[in-house]
Each structure stands twice: as C-alpha cells, then as structure tokens.
Amino acid sequence: MKDLTNGSVAKHILGMAPPIMVGMVTIMLCQLVDLYFVSGLGDAAVAGVAAAGNAGFLINALMQVLGVGAVSLIAHAVGRKDRPDANLIFNQAIVLSVLFGLLTLVAGAALSPAYMHAIAADEATIEAGTTYLLWFMPALALQFASQVMGSALRATGIVRPTMLVQALAVAINIALAPVLIAGLGTGHALGVAGAGLASSIAVLIGVVMLLAHFRKVERYVAFNPAQWRPQAQHLRRILNVGLPAGGEFAMMFILMAVVYFVLRDFGAAAQAGFGIGQRVLGLIQMPALAVALAAGPIAGQNMGAGKGERVRETFVKAALITSVVMIGFMCLAQLKPQLLLSGFSNDRETMEIAFLFLRIISLNMVAQGVIFTCSSMFQGLGNTKPVLWSSATRVLTYSLPAIWLSTRPGFRIEHVWYLSIAATTLQAALSLWLLRREFRKRLATLRHEKSPEPAAPKRVASPVRAPA
C-alpha cells in the first residue's frame, strides 16, 4: 500500500500516470492490431469489427460500476487507515464481477445479431461484426474480474503490477492475431473470429496472472472466501458510487451508436474510416486519461483522511497537466495526422474520412481532458451522480440534433464532427460548474469536522469589594 495523503501531489500524479497509461495504451494497441490485420479482409470486415467494438462501451459501463465503486470506497478506507473495510469492499466487488461476467456472456450470445442489424450498413458488415462479437464476448466477461483487481491496487496507490500484466497480455494478443486471423504459419485463417479469439485468450492469461499476484504478493487487500457471501449493505455502497459512473460509459455507447446510425447511408467506407479515427483518437487521449485516473485515488485517500486542501490541489494540478498534454496531441493531429493514421487501410475513401474526422475532433481535446479530470475527481469525492448528469446533457445536445441533421438536404459527414465539438465543450463547462459546487459542499464539511470545538470561556469571579 502507498500512502497518498502525504508528499507532493504532483509527484504522486506523475508517478502513477505512466504505468496507468502504458496499461491503457497496450489495451488500445490490441484493438488497433486487430483492425490492422482485419483490414486485409476488406472494408466490410473493418466496419464490422469497429462497429462491434462499440459494444465494448456498453460492457465498459458495467465494468466502471465495479471499478469506480471499488477505487472510491477502497481509497477512502485506505485514507481512514481502515483495512478491514477495504478488504470487505474488494471481496464484495469480486462477487459482483462474477455475476456481471455471466450476464455479459448470456446477453452477448442473445443480442449480438440484433445489435449489428441495428447499426451496420450492409449484410457483409453485419455478419463480420456478429462473428467478431461472439468470439470477443469471453474477453469482455473476464475483464470484470481484471477490472476489480486492478482498481483495488490503484486505490492503494499500486499501479505497476496491473501495467505489467496488461502489457504481457497484449503482447500475447499481438502474437496470436496474425496466426488466428490470417492463418500465418498454420494455413487455417479464422478471419474476424480469430481476432475475437486472440483477445479472449490474452485476457484469460492476464486474469490468471493477476490472480497469482494477489495470492503471492499483495498484502493490503486479499481474497477472503468468508467475505464472498453477498451482503446487501456493502453491495449498495459499491453500486451507489459505481452506477452513475457506469451510466457515463453507457452514454458513450449511445453517442457512438448514434454516430454509426447517421453514417450508415454514407456506406461501409464511412463507418470504417470513423472506426479507425476513433481508435486512434482514443490512443492519443490515453496520456491525459491516465493523469486523470491517477488523480482519483489521490483525491480519494485524502478525502478519507479529511485533507480537503490536498483534494483541491489534486484537481488543479491534474487539470493543468491534462491540458498541456492534450494541447500537444491536438497540434500533432492538426499538423501531422498521417503519422497517426498511416497503415490502417489501403482504401482511399476510408482514409480520407479518417483524416477529416481526426482533424476536426482533435479541436475538442482540451475540453475532453477537463471532462476526464472532473470525472475522476467526482470518483475521489465519492459522489459520481454529477458525472451522469453532464454525460446525459452531452447525449441530448448531440444525439437529437445529429439525427435531425441527417434527415436534412445537404447533410455532410463533417456536420457530425462539428456538432460533437459543441456538445463536448458544453459538457466540459457543466462538469466544472458541478465540481465547484461539490467542492463547496464536501470540502466545507471536512473543514467543519476537523475544526475543534471552541473552548468554553472561563468564568472570572467578580472582585469582592471590601466594606467601607
């Protein structure tokens, strides 16, 4: 366990962010590798895998319920020096991870065809996306347990083991992708099914490695079968913090589904170009997101310890760092987008759409960094409901106008991206306002709790006058 309630806040952020970033980048590289090898199968396969990957936002919503709930509550317990509560929350979250994983497998098998029919452009894309989803669902189901274990370590200030496990799992995925997708060395090409299978095998190995770490190395939080019986009170604690944060990712799923819906009339090349551009955008946003995720446990531990000023300092420094990082990548996307997008498709139309998407959408990267930081701070404060409200505002201000514009004469694909910039900027402003309000309420409470009761004034006896 690492105590984040003392020492330099900036040093804690910069120390935790790189391992978090490496872990996330390796996961994103895994998806990009899948797209790279699938691109040899044609635009329909690329569009199918990209559209199917959007279902990951919905699964990520459930993962965030567990991850955010575990990080927030365990970090608060660590700040209070309450190890029994930290362990209880961890084991109850593990129980939820098993239930959510089983739900994902069942729902994926039943709903994948209907989902792809709703958003895909043609039958070839529908078939490719459905096949990929069915083979990719075991990976998504297994990631619930991985999310809880990684979140518990991050709440205690430990991030390196998760990074190493994720990096090794992605290396396995990268090695398996050409073998299973293209049949390299075996002569048995599985196509898009091979992409999903490679991810599932890699995630399974990663979960096994994290389990081994907890059994042999981790000491502050640990598996305890006696705490695996579901306890309604503590499950509610996890869900009260996690559900609004999960709702944020569900909103992202809705946003992406709307984009695919309004692009369907532009054909498979448009959906493929958007899918490539979105993956690359996600990759270059990872450093800023890593900084924001590092800020959450720092704020959480200091919140538990009653150190309100360090909570506020965490936000200020994390917001400054994310803004600087986002400005740098925005300039790169504007000036040299080919460095980021080259090699993902040989189709000229697909790549033109990807270039257009990245140039326009990169203009809202600073606003997105602010949203990342505010969301992580709400997690640290233990109240994630404002995150849901700001995300819902973005959905409403984007989805309804986008669908309306798609029905108007002269509708062009870039209208979708410009509308996204406006909606993202509005969400960033709303998030800042909501966080300021939350600071006033919660940090004032901390100051009140820490302030000692004023001592009762001593009563001084009136001098007695001698009789004249």
Disulfide bonds with the S-S distance in Angstrom:
none
